[in-house]
Amino acid sequence: MTNPKDWQAGVTGRVAEAVRRFREERGMSAQDVAAACAKLGYPIARNVIANLENGRRSSVDVAEVLVLAKVLGVPPVVFLVPLGEVGEIELLPGSMYSTGEALQWICGEQMPDHEPANDLELRFQEIRFYNETLHGLQRTINSSEEYRRKVATARDAATREVNVKLVNQFDEIIGDYSQDIRARRGLMRQKGITPPALPPDLAYLDLSHHDDWGHLSEETPEASGSLAADEEI
């Protein structure tokens, strides 16, 4: 059984990672964020933000999440559900859910573990979860391609190395999403649901075109797409 403190630390870690990422994307320092929080009417000291990002805080409160989300210009839900980053999270202690299911619960659309009442609801649910996963995969592929371009145009070794690491991280996430897509398509077929057509560039993910998982994994681009720091693009 999951230790409640470990689960709490995981939730805090997701918030911390999102705060750091969005802060850096906006070119803001921890002091900039602290000043903006104070201006908004709920001061959060620079060292508090730094401690959160560095993992020195074991918890974060709701008020901080709301204020930080406003300051960074994002909906609060992205601090709790890393959409496009991972396929599933430990939403509750010891309970793993897809990011799509987590988003639906947090946004008030549907309770976790909801069982469809009829076949039509089942089809809607399966297609909705599938589309959310597919969109997450497509966003992650776009991010990976963006950083591949940065690797190709990097002017110094340090910048190149940082971007290579990011590409490899995104490629791992792409692999996770790809496995989830295949699994969902297979599950839909088992339930008598015809999966939506895949975009041409993702057609290789369709299980019906392959004999088994191993055969498929050998053919997929993400299986061998990782970069080495000294590899040319």
C-alpha positions in Angstrom: 0.0 0.0 0.0 1.3 3.5 -0.9 2.6 5.5 2.0 0.4 8.7 2.2 3.4 10.9 2.5 5.0 9.4 -0.6 1.7 10.1 -2.5 1.6 13.6 -1.2 5.2 14.2 -2.2 4.3 13.0 -5.7 1.4 15.4 -6.0 3.7 18.3 -4.7 6.4 17.2 -7.2 4.0 17.5 -10.1 3.0 21.0 -9.0 6.7 21.9 -8.5 7.7 20.6 -12.0 4.9 22.5 -13.7 5.7 25.8 -11.8 9.3 25.5 -12.8 8.6 24.7 -16.4 6.0 27.4 -17.0 8.1 30.0 -15.1 11.1 29.2 -17.3 9.0 29.2 -20.5 7.8 32.7 -19.6 11.3 33.9 -18.8 10.4 34.7 -15.2 12.8 34.4 -12.2 11.5 33.1 -8.9 11.7 36.7 -7.7 9.5 37.8 -10.6 6.9 35.2 -9.7 7.1 36.2 -6.0 6.5 39.9 -6.9 3.6 39.0 -9.2 2.0 36.9 -6.4 2.3 39.8 -4.0 0.8 42.2 -6.5 -2.1 39.8 -6.9 -2.8 40.0 -3.1 -1.3 36.7 -1.9 2.5 37.0 -1.3 4.5 33.8 -1.9 8.2 34.5 -1.0 11.0 33.8 -3.5 12.6 31.3 -1.2 9.2 29.4 -0.9 9.0 29.2 -4.7 12.7 28.0 -4.9 12.1 25.4 -2.1 9.1 24.1 -4.0 10.9 23.7 -7.3 14.0 22.2 -5.6 11.9 19.5 -3.8 12.5 20.9 -0.3 8.8 21.3 0.3 6.6 18.3 1.0 3.3 20.0 0.4 1.6 22.9 -1.4 -1.7 24.4 -0.5 -4.7 25.2 -2.7 -4.3 28.9 -2.3 -0.7 28.7 -3.6 -1.8 26.6 -6.6 -4.5 29.1 -7.6 -2.3 32.1 -7.2 0.7 30.6 -9.0 -1.6 29.4 -11.9 -2.9 33.0 -12.3 0.6 34.5 -12.2 1.9 32.0 -14.8 -1.2 32.3 -17.0 -2.3 28.7 -16.9 -5.4 26.8 -15.7 -4.7 25.3 -12.2 -5.5 21.8 -13.5 -2.2 21.6 -15.4 -0.4 21.7 -12.0 -2.1 18.5 -11.0 -2.4 16.7 -14.3 0.7 16.7 -16.6 -1.2 16.5 -19.9 1.0 15.6 -22.8 3.9 14.6 -20.4 2.9 11.2 -19.1 0.2 8.7 -19.8 -1.0 8.1 -16.2 -0.5 9.4 -12.7 -1.1 8.2 -9.1 -4.2 10.3 -8.8 -5.1 8.9 -5.3 -2.9 6.9 -2.9 -2.1 3.6 -4.7 -4.5 4.3 -7.5 -3.2 4.9 -11.0 -5.4 6.6 -13.6 -4.8 7.9 -17.1 -4.3 11.6 -17.4 -7.5 11.8 -19.4 -9.5 10.2 -16.5 -7.7 12.4 -14.0 -8.6 15.5 -16.0 -12.3 14.5 -16.2 -12.6 14.0 -12.5 -10.8 17.3 -11.5 -12.8 19.2 -14.0 -16.1 17.7 -12.7 -16.9 15.8 -15.8 -16.9 12.2 -14.5 -16.0 10.3 -11.3 -13.0 7.9 -11.3 -13.9 4.3 -12.0 -17.3 5.3 -13.5 -19.0 2.3 -15.2 -20.9 3.2 -18.3 -24.7 2.6 -17.9 -25.2 1.5 -21.5 -23.4 0.6 -24.7 -23.7 4.1 -26.2 -22.1 5.7 -23.1 -19.3 3.1 -23.2 -18.5 4.0 -26.8 -18.5 7.7 -26.0 -16.2 7.1 -23.0 -13.7 4.9 -24.9 -13.5 7.3 -27.9 -13.1 10.3 -25.6 -10.2 8.7 -23.6 -8.6 7.5 -26.8 -8.8 11.0 -28.4 -7.2 12.6 -25.3 -4.4 10.1 -25.4 -3.9 10.7 -29.1 -3.8 14.4 -28.7 -1.2 14.0 -25.9 0.9 11.9 -28.2 0.7 14.5 -31.0 1.7 17.3 -28.7 4.6 15.4 -27.4 5.8 14.5 -30.9 5.7 18.2 -31.8 7.7 19.1 -28.7 10.3 16.5 -29.6 10.6 17.7 -33.1 11.0 21.3 -31.8 13.9 20.3 -29.6 15.5 18.2 -32.4 15.6 21.4 -34.5 17.3 23.1 -31.5 19.9 20.3 -31.4 20.6 20.7 -35.1 21.1 24.5 -34.7 22.9 24.5 -31.4 26.1 26.6 -31.5 27.8 25.2 -28.4 28.2 21.7 -26.9 26.4 22.7 -23.6 23.3 23.9 -25.3 23.3 20.9 -27.6 23.6 18.5 -24.7 20.7 20.0 -22.8 18.4 19.8 -25.9 19.5 16.2 -26.6 18.5 15.2 -23.1 15.1 16.9 -23.6 14.6 15.1 -27.0 15.4 11.8 -25.3 12.9 12.5 -22.5 10.2 13.4 -25.0 10.9 10.3 -27.0 10.4 8.1 -23.8 7.1 9.8 -23.3 6.2 9.2 -27.0 6.9 5.5 -26.4 4.6 5.4 -23.4 1.8 7.2 -25.3 2.3 4.9 -28.3 1.9 1.8 -26.1 -1.3 3.4 -24.6 -2.7 4.1 -28.0 -2.1 0.5 -29.2 -3.6 -0.9 -26.0 -6.7 1.3 -26.2 -7.3 0.4 -29.9 -7.0 -3.3 -29.0 -9.4 -2.9 -26.1 -11.9 -1.0 -28.2 -11.9 -3.9 -30.7 -12.4 -6.4 -27.9 -15.5 -4.4 -26.9 -16.8 -4.3 -30.5 -15.9 -0.7 -31.0 -14.1 0.3 -34.3 -11.2 2.7 -33.4 -11.1 6.0 -35.3 -8.7 6.1 -38.2 -5.2 7.1 -37.3 -3.4 10.0 -39.0 -1.2 8.7 -41.8 2.0 9.5 -39.8 0.8 7.4 -36.9 -0.7 4.5 -38.9 2.1 2.2 -37.6 0.4 2.2 -34.2 -2.6 0.1 -35.4 -2.3 -3.3 -33.9 -4.4 -4.9 -36.6 -1.5 -4.4 -39.0 1.0 -6.4 -37.0 1.3 -9.9 -35.8 2.3 -9.2 -32.2 3.7 -6.5 -29.8 7.3 -7.4 -30.3 7.1 -7.3 -34.1 5.5 -3.9 -33.8 7.9 -2.4 -31.3 10.8 -3.3 -33.6 9.3 -1.1 -36.4 8.2 2.0 -34.5 10.3 5.1 -34.9 10.3 5.8 -31.2 11.9 2.4 -30.4 15.3 3.6 -31.8 14.9 7.4 -31.9 16.9 8.4 -28.9 19.9 10.8 -29.5 23.3 10.7 -28.1 24.9 14.0 -27.1 27.5 13.6 -29.9 25.2 12.3 -32.5 24.4 14.4 -35.6 20.8 15.0 -36.6 
